[in-house]
Amino acid sequence: MRQVGLIQLMAQIGSFVPAGSARLGVCDRIFTRVGAVDDLATGQSTFMVEMNETANILNHATSRSLVLLDEIGRGTATFDGLSIAWAVAEYIATEILARTIFATHYHELNELASLLPNIANYQVTVKELADQIIFLHQVQPGGADKSYGIEAGRLAGLPKVVIARAKQVMGQIEKHSKIAMGLQNLE
């Protein structure tokens, strides 16, 4: 996402960009919401900083802006975060109409592409083997149908017992989740 912002900036100032060819429209501003930062000195949690920055983007971006958003809604409860991410993406697509990259682990947001004609899903590809997942670092059309957070925890070195228990808990959550039914009712 940072590369997209830098390429936009470079092209707009007349610089060469790292591509065989590129066709980029002029934008009035580049907005980003990337990273987790708190401001405890003023009493703002990481999530509150995220919401303030997101609000600034939603209140100032135009159809000529480039908006780069990473993991909106991650700093609160799952259902709150998913709901906020859905509403933010929908608002940008229907009201602001800015060129946007919206990276998220909420695979439920894939549904937006079937509801709104100006949304397209892309995913970072993975290769699933019997006992592991390999992140291929390639982007292709389509949306992921699940998240790989537990696998990322395994790759980071979480103890095997923690990974096994996380998989058990995930199975129970998925069995009892009402998110899928709730999203169908939005149509």
Kinemage of the C-alpha trace (Angstrom):
@kinemage 1
@onewidth
@group {chain A} dominant
@subgroup {mainchain}
@vectorlist {calphas} color= white
{ca met a 1} P 0.000 0.000 0.000
{ca arg a 2} L 2.857 2.354 0.740
{ca gln a 3} L 4.227 1.610 -2.732
{ca val a 4} L 0.928 2.660 -4.300
{ca gly a 5} L 1.011 5.955 -2.428
{ca leu a 6} L 4.641 6.587 -3.342
{ca ile a 7} L 4.061 5.714 -7.004
{ca gln a 8} L 1.084 8.096 -7.116
{ca leu a 9} L 3.182 10.869 -5.601
{ca met a 10} L 6.147 10.182 -7.898
{ca ala a 11} L 3.968 10.121 -11.020
{ca gln a 12} L 2.179 13.282 -10.015
{ca ile a 13} L 5.413 15.249 -9.645
{ca gly a 14} L 6.554 14.012 -13.047
{ca ser a 15} L 9.023 11.419 -11.854
{ca phe a 16} L 9.614 8.027 -13.372
{ca val a 17} L 7.801 5.183 -11.638
{ca pro a 18} L 8.959 1.565 -11.253
{ca ala a 19} L 6.742 0.107 -13.970
{ca gly a 20} L 6.885 -0.760 -17.641
{ca ser a 21} L 3.953 1.594 -18.027
{ca ala a 22} L 1.475 3.262 -15.716
{ca arg a 23} L -1.670 5.282 -16.188
{ca leu a 24} L -2.538 7.266 -13.084
{ca gly a 25} L -5.022 10.076 -12.727
{ca val a 26} L -4.120 13.192 -10.796
{ca cys a 27} L -5.309 13.115 -7.210
{ca asp a 28} L -5.987 16.029 -4.902
{ca arg a 29} L -4.724 14.316 -1.736
{ca ile a 30} L -3.343 10.996 -0.549
{ca phe a 31} L -4.921 9.739 2.660
{ca thr a 32} L -3.507 6.827 4.633
{ca arg a 33} L -4.552 4.924 7.708
{ca val a 34} L -1.802 2.384 8.227
{ca gly a 35} L -0.264 1.082 11.446
{ca ala a 36} L -1.141 0.891 15.105
{ca val a 37} L -0.214 3.943 17.157
{ca asp a 38} L -1.591 5.230 20.426
{ca asp a 39} L -1.447 8.685 21.976
{ca leu a 40} L -1.578 7.883 25.659
{ca ala a 41} L -0.319 11.351 26.590
{ca thr a 42} L -3.680 12.747 25.480
{ca gly a 43} L -5.647 9.709 26.631
{ca gln a 44} L -6.239 8.182 23.189
{ca ser a 45} L -6.020 4.440 22.732
{ca thr a 46} L -4.781 2.851 19.526
{ca phe a 47} L -8.379 2.332 18.467
{ca met a 48} L -9.365 5.942 19.175
{ca val a 49} L -6.413 7.191 17.101
{ca glu a 50} L -7.544 4.843 14.316
{ca met a 51} L -11.095 6.188 14.500
{ca asn a 52} L -9.913 9.826 14.544
{ca glu a 53} L -7.746 9.250 11.477
{ca thr a 54} L -10.544 7.385 9.703
{ca ala a 55} L -13.004 10.169 10.520
{ca asn a 56} L -10.569 12.726 9.097
{ca ile a 57} L -10.351 10.725 5.878
{ca leu a 58} L -14.118 10.274 5.552
{ca asn a 59} L -14.724 13.963 6.242
{ca his a 60} L -12.084 15.327 3.837
{ca ala a 61} L -11.534 12.851 0.985
{ca thr a 62} L -13.061 13.605 -2.399
{ca ser a 63} L -13.665 11.612 -5.544
{ca arg a 64} L -10.221 12.843 -6.704
{ca ser a 65} L -8.420 11.464 -3.610
{ca leu a 66} L -6.370 8.314 -3.168
{ca val a 67} L -7.310 6.532 0.060
{ca leu a 68} L -5.144 3.757 1.523
{ca leu a 69} L -6.678 1.963 4.508
{ca asp a 70} L -5.200 -0.955 6.407
{ca glu a 71} L -7.184 -3.024 8.891
{ca ile a 72} L -9.931 -0.608 9.854
{ca gly a 73} L -11.782 -1.865 12.935
{ca arg a 74} L -9.063 -4.079 14.337
{ca gly a 75} L -8.803 -2.368 17.715
{ca thr a 76} L -12.230 -3.268 19.058
{ca ala a 77} L -14.464 -6.309 19.435
{ca thr a 78} L -14.798 -8.465 16.329
{ca phe a 79} L -18.417 -7.619 15.531
{ca asp a 80} L -17.867 -3.892 16.184
{ca gly a 81} L -14.738 -3.889 14.047
{ca leu a 82} L -16.358 -5.794 11.197
{ca ser a 83} L -19.363 -3.484 11.271
{ca ile a 84} L -17.213 -0.354 11.232
{ca ala a 85} L -15.022 -1.715 8.424
{ca trp a 86} L -18.107 -2.623 6.365
{ca ala a 87} L -19.693 0.802 6.858
{ca val a 88} L -16.454 2.679 6.079
{ca ala a 89} L -15.831 0.713 2.872
{ca glu a 90} L -19.454 1.127 1.818
{ca tyr a 91} L -19.391 4.884 2.516
{ca ile a 92} L -16.231 5.403 0.475
{ca ala a 93} L -17.662 3.360 -2.412
{ca thr a 94} L -21.099 5.010 -2.448
{ca glu a 95} L -20.574 8.558 -1.181
{ca ile a 96} L -16.956 9.640 -1.615
{ca leu a 97} L -16.117 7.544 -4.692
{ca ala a 98} L -12.368 7.903 -4.090
{ca arg a 99} L -9.832 5.494 -5.550
{ca thr a 100} L -9.210 3.265 -2.550
{ca ile a 101} L -7.222 0.285 -1.400
{ca phe a 102} L -8.855 -1.208 1.667
{ca ala a 103} L -6.768 -4.028 3.139
{ca thr a 104} L -8.587 -6.117 5.718
{ca his a 105} L -8.587 -9.496 7.382
{ca tyr a 106} L -12.396 -9.418 7.542
{ca his a 107} L -13.080 -11.794 4.674
{ca glu a 108} L -16.789 -11.126 5.213
{ca leu a 109} L -16.240 -7.808 3.399
{ca asn a 110} L -15.786 -9.770 0.155
{ca glu a 111} L -19.579 -9.616 -0.087
{ca leu a 112} L -19.403 -5.897 -0.861
{ca ala a 113} L -18.078 -6.669 -4.352
{ca ser a 114} L -21.325 -8.458 -5.197
{ca leu a 115} L -23.408 -5.594 -3.807
{ca leu a 116} L -21.554 -2.586 -5.238
{ca pro a 117} L -20.320 -2.388 -8.845
{ca asn a 118} L -17.295 -0.205 -8.068
{ca ile a 119} L -15.683 -2.642 -5.610
{ca ala a 120} L -13.332 -5.439 -6.644
{ca asn a 121} L -11.612 -7.966 -4.407
{ca tyr a 122} L -7.979 -8.990 -4.610
{ca gln a 123} L -6.151 -11.390 -2.350
{ca val a 124} L -2.626 -12.259 -1.384
{ca thr a 125} L -2.264 -15.888 -2.387
{ca val a 126} L -1.420 -18.736 -0.074
{ca lys a 127} L -0.585 -22.368 -0.678
{ca glu a 128} L -2.304 -24.680 1.777
{ca leu a 129} L -0.511 -27.933 2.523
{ca ala a 130} L -1.615 -30.645 4.925
{ca asp a 131} L 0.383 -29.283 7.857
{ca gln a 132} L 1.245 -25.714 6.903
{ca ile a 133} L 0.370 -22.641 4.899
{ca ile a 134} L 2.887 -20.851 2.715
{ca phe a 135} L 2.327 -17.163 1.981
{ca leu a 136} L 3.232 -16.680 -1.697
{ca his a 137} L 3.455 -12.851 -1.697
{ca gln a 138} L 1.441 -12.599 -4.918
{ca val a 139} L -1.763 -10.652 -5.513
{ca gln a 140} L -4.566 -12.039 -7.661
{ca pro a 141} L -8.235 -11.210 -8.308
{ca gly a 142} L -10.800 -12.605 -5.892
{ca gly a 143} L -11.307 -12.509 -2.168
{ca ala a 144} L -9.968 -14.817 0.490
{ca asp a 145} L -12.592 -17.021 2.093
{ca lys a 146} L -10.866 -17.149 5.472
{ca ser a 147} L -8.215 -15.501 7.594
{ca tyr a 148} L -4.832 -16.942 8.464
{ca gly a 149} L -4.198 -15.343 11.843
{ca ile a 150} L -3.661 -18.614 13.675
{ca glu a 151} L -1.184 -19.708 11.017
{ca ala a 152} L 0.640 -16.380 11.342
{ca gly a 153} L 0.839 -17.024 15.095
{ca arg a 154} L 2.327 -20.452 14.401
{ca leu a 155} L 4.890 -18.953 12.033
{ca ala a 156} L 5.779 -16.386 14.704
{ca gly a 157} L 6.511 -19.174 17.181
{ca leu a 158} L 3.478 -19.372 19.462
{ca pro a 159} L 3.619 -22.628 21.479
{ca lys a 160} L 1.964 -25.617 19.781
{ca val a 161} L -0.510 -26.000 22.637
{ca val a 162} L -1.661 -22.392 22.131
{ca ile a 163} L -2.105 -22.939 18.376
{ca ala a 164} L -4.069 -26.166 18.972
{ca arg a 165} L -6.322 -24.455 21.517
{ca ala a 166} L -6.843 -21.455 19.199
{ca lys a 167} L -8.031 -23.841 16.485
{ca gln a 168} L -10.498 -25.442 18.932
{ca val a 169} L -11.839 -22.062 20.006
{ca met a 170} L -12.108 -20.918 16.375
{ca gly a 171} L -14.167 -23.994 15.549
{ca gln a 172} L -16.610 -23.186 18.338
{ca ile a 173} L -16.857 -19.532 17.344
{ca glu a 174} L -17.485 -20.410 13.701
{ca lys a 175} L -20.145 -22.940 14.681
{ca his a 176} L -22.075 -20.396 16.738
{ca ser a 177} L -21.423 -17.188 14.770
{ca lys a 178} L -24.398 -15.337 13.373
{ca ile a 179} L -22.362 -12.985 11.175
{ca ala a 180} L -23.051 -14.820 7.919
{ca met a 181} L -26.803 -14.782 8.475
{ca gly a 182} L -26.687 -11.116 9.468
{ca leu a 183} L -24.853 -10.037 6.318
{ca gln a 184} L -27.386 -11.792 4.107
{ca asn a 185} L -30.133 -9.669 5.654
{ca leu a 186} L -28.439 -6.437 4.517
{ca glu a 187} L -29.442 -6.965 0.887
